[in-house]
Amino acid sequence: MSHAIRPRRVSFDWKQTPLHWIPDEPTATHVINVLHLLLPAGERWFVKVFKEALPLVSDERLLKDVKGFMGQEATHSVQHAYVLEHLAEQDLDTTGYTRHVEWMFDVLLGEKPPAGLPVPAREWLRFRLSLIAAIEHFTAVLGDWILDADALDGAGTDEVMLDLLRWHGAEEVEHRAVAFDMYQHAGGKGVLRYLRRVEGMALAWPMLVYLWVAGARFMMRHDPQLTGARYRFKDHGAAARRGLLPSWSSLNAAMPRYLRRSYHPSQEGSMRKAVEYLAISPAARAVADTGSAAGHAAAS
């Protein structure tokens, strides 16, 4: 039986979430915080590109999945933007970094190719779809990791932040195949479609590494509670060995899986675990319970 992709209403209360929401772990906290820097602009961009590509979708089932994907990604963007507001309230202003990210997605990877790049409109759209499919491969890998990251619970991680990350990660696993299927459907035919998929990964992974490392360095440098701190790969590795971060080696290993000709994202993660978490997410349940209570009150 097919699984319906749909956006969920959620609500997070950030009032009590500390700046270092993994206690005594600023590196692990800020490496994960980079997601909040990237995702508001990045996921808005996903939605824009998919909206451009909707006329190319001729399969009704895929069209429903794509629209559900777009709804989920728009919700993710909004919720991560709220975290940036909370960081600013704690004197960690991220606009110096997020402006760069917004320029990259809105201008460099916008609806038209950069000036001087002679790429036909249809090919530019297919290229951006290939980038999204490659990025979504890593978001599914990260989503599966966060659902299994029991060490974060043991470290006393703030419960609201952990719920945000697991709710988001579960939806990434839930819609893990949509961007790939969209690219396969709209990305042309034969060998050229596969080569363009390889091109998307060849650009997406180095871009993600650069943005993630630069973002972690920015966060450590601008953290008002740290003096002279900086992001170091050895600190990242130590946190990964404790289960607080995904290791760079595990993320690197995800790339060759994607490059197999036979690859499909349904091979990544566990749909069962994702759906089980989405059923118990405190943020999703709070909204559902509020809606249910309002419905009962209106009926009485």
Secondary structure as GFF3:
##gff-version 3
##sequence-region A 1 300
A	DSSP	alpha_helix	26	53	.	.	.	ID=ss1
A	DSSP	three_ten_helix	54	56	.	.	.	ID=ss2
A	DSSP	alpha_helix	60	89	.	.	.	ID=ss3
A	DSSP	alpha_helix	95	103	.	.	.	ID=ss4
A	DSSP	pi_helix	104	108	.	.	.	ID=ss5
A	DSSP	alpha_helix	121	148	.	.	.	ID=ss6
A	DSSP	alpha_helix	150	154	.	.	.	ID=ss7
A	DSSP	alpha_helix	159	174	.	.	.	ID=ss8
A	DSSP	alpha_helix	178	186	.	.	.	ID=ss9
A	DSSP	alpha_helix	190	222	.	.	.	ID=ss10
A	DSSP	alpha_helix	233	241	.	.	.	ID=ss11
A	DSSP	alpha_helix	248	259	.	.	.	ID=ss12
A	DSSP	three_ten_helix	265	267	.	.	.	ID=ss13
A	DSSP	alpha_helix	271	280	.	.	.	ID=ss14
A	DSSP	alpha_helix	282	299	.	.	.	ID=ss15
###
